Amino acid sequence: MGVLHGLLWPFQKWNDLVLPVGRWISIAAIALMVLAILVQVFFRYVLNAALPWPDEAARFMMLWLTGLMAPIAFRQGGFVAIDMVVQALPLKIGQIMSLGLLFISAGVLATAVEIGWSEVTGFGGRFNTASLYVPLAIDFSEWLRVPRSWMMASLFVGVVLLLIVNIELILRSIISLLGHGGDLKPLTPEDEVMAE
Amino acid sequence: MLIWFLPVFLIFLIIGLPVIFGLLAAPGILLWMSGQEKDITLLYRNVYNGMDSFPLMAIPFFMLAGELMNKGGITTRLVEFSQALMGHLRGGLAHVNILSSMLFAGLSGSAVADTSALGSMLIPAMEKQGYTRRFAAAVTAASSVIGPIIPPSGIMIIYAYVMGESVAALFLAGIVPGILVGVGLILVVRLMADRYDLPKAERIVRKGQPVSTREYWVSFALLRLNLGWLFFAIFRGATGIGNSDTSALIPLVTYGVGVLTAHVLLMGLRNKVHPDFRTVSKRAVVPLQTPILILGGILLGVFTPTEAAAVAVLYAVIVAFFVLKTMTLSDLPKVLSRAALTSSVVLLLVGAAMAFKTVVSLSYAPQILAEFILSLSENPLILLFLINILLFVVGMFLDAGPAIIILGPILGPIFVEMGVHPVHFAIIMSVNLTVGLATPPMGLVLFVASSVAQEKVETIAKAILPFLAVEILVIFLITYVPAISMTIPRLTGFVN
């Protein structure tokens, strides 16, 4: 059991420390998304001169928001699933089945990580975004056109974080299956998911 | 071979794999088994491209606007306003519950948010008045499904995006069906009120409430500007005076006259209603401006739905921070975080659905299913009946969003081919699956109502049956009378 707890510790620690950072970045991202679109509304309808960057900037932030927040939702059990069968089964069999499902999701995520990396570093990532620039100098004299790979990295980072959460959930599931679920720190949801 | 991804997906779903992973695992495995590994990369790309969309941005924005409004204390105002209108009827608070849901639906696109916000306020209040807890919870859950039917609606944004329809057309098509569900529920309560002698309530709960000077003047101005615009639009429609081809001064003057007329009318009504009723109504003006802003902006062609959603967020911020002053900066991170969390799940799901949709097309599943469906009957009316039953059964087990994402690309093309208008079919699917949120055994709003009311799901599920019966009736009305959903989009030119 000590070995399992030892294996769980780094994943749990990582998720405890890194995911909240993602949450704060996402909080800023959603606020900036609104701001970007409002700036566009003002320029398009009031000044009659649409800007090239707000739409793309807002999409950039939405993609990162998804990549950084989805792992938090997954960890809190916020991914929609029909859990009737698992709940109807005897406890042990239900736990084994849940573990099996976690292995399937791990397979999906591991494949996504592999493809994601080749996508970000591959041909598609070498292009630049259409209208996004970041300053390279404090006096704004030098600008870098944002590569598309920065945008594409959002999903890659998302699936990496999801995979780490998935591994944590697998280890927790094995510990519970072995009858030591009571020792585990509860993953209490901080927010409810209210998509419907 | 590839067609087997559908049964594999269903098995994954039934055994409890999260929908997102099921949408990717089933086609992924089949592609791998049929030696099409390269297409698995296509799946990944489609997840990314599916999420990288401007129209989808309306989802986080509407969620944020709803969260801000809710946190900003508008729920109380809407409930008090509904009570002032319907509280005096027999079964008063049950009516209030339904009317509040209809009003709330214009601000939020989420049935769960509706159940949670209204339930926590109205279920205890109803219980105190002698209603059973299960009845109170059942009314709350049944009326909450109006949330995603009356615009704005998260489900309709998703459907429009996945199926390539116009969000604005779907929003407009949802108005009458949503009102119809509300009216149907009110009629059920009316019948039950006589039979079970349900109590009346006070129209005004808190007498002598103050309204801040700022809110007073904001409401004062908004009411006159809106009514003035309504008069102006009617006048322009009837006479043609003030259209854009005339001088810019004429519309302005006509609108000014409209505002003045509205002012005179309101001043005339002023002394005819009780001051407390006036106060409660005044306090509802600011929140109820949100749907006017959203729909008005879209209808007038000023905003796209995404821009309207961003403007709704700005309006909610102004209301909560500067007009009502019910929120502080320290409340903001929590609200933003909740909206971001929910959005991330929905957006990832939509991305996965777009990848799934590619495989649906590659596998010829719609064609094969179409053949099967047409072998049952060639009469669209019978097939629509059967499809409604299928959707209802699916809705009993699956939430509306994922169900729409999965079934839309499969069923949509079949019925459109048979001559059903895409917007009409979208509304049939959306309303049917939204009602599914309140059906046992897997109804999301039933679970929320159960947790808010501290009552067993099974007990609420029994009490909700009369309301569900009416909702099913409305579904069939919408199905067989397309004019119910299609008239507004047609009149406004959003549908040909």
Interface residues (C-beta under 8 A of the other chain):
Chain A: R23 W24 S26 I27 A29 I30 A31 M33 V34 I37 L38 Q40 V41 Y45 D55 A58 R59 M62 L63 L65 T66 G67 L68 M69 A70 I72 A73 F74 G78 F79 V80 A81 I82 D83 M84 V85 V86 M97 S98 L101 I104 S105 G107 V108 T111 A112 I115 G116 S118 E119 G124 M151 M152 L155 G158 E190 D191 E192 V193 M194 A195 E196
Chain B: F12 L13 I14 I15 G16 L17 P18 V19 I20 F21 L24 A25 G28 I40 T41 Y44 R45 V47 Y48 M51 D52 S53 F54 L56 M57 P60 F61 M63 L64 S110 A111 V112 A113 S116 P148 G154 I155 V302 F303 T306 E307 A310 V311 V313 L314 P333 K334 L336 S337 R338 A339 A340 L341 T342 S343 S344 V345 V346 L347 L348 L349 G351 F397 L398 D399 A400 G401 P402 T434 L437 P441 M442 L444 V445
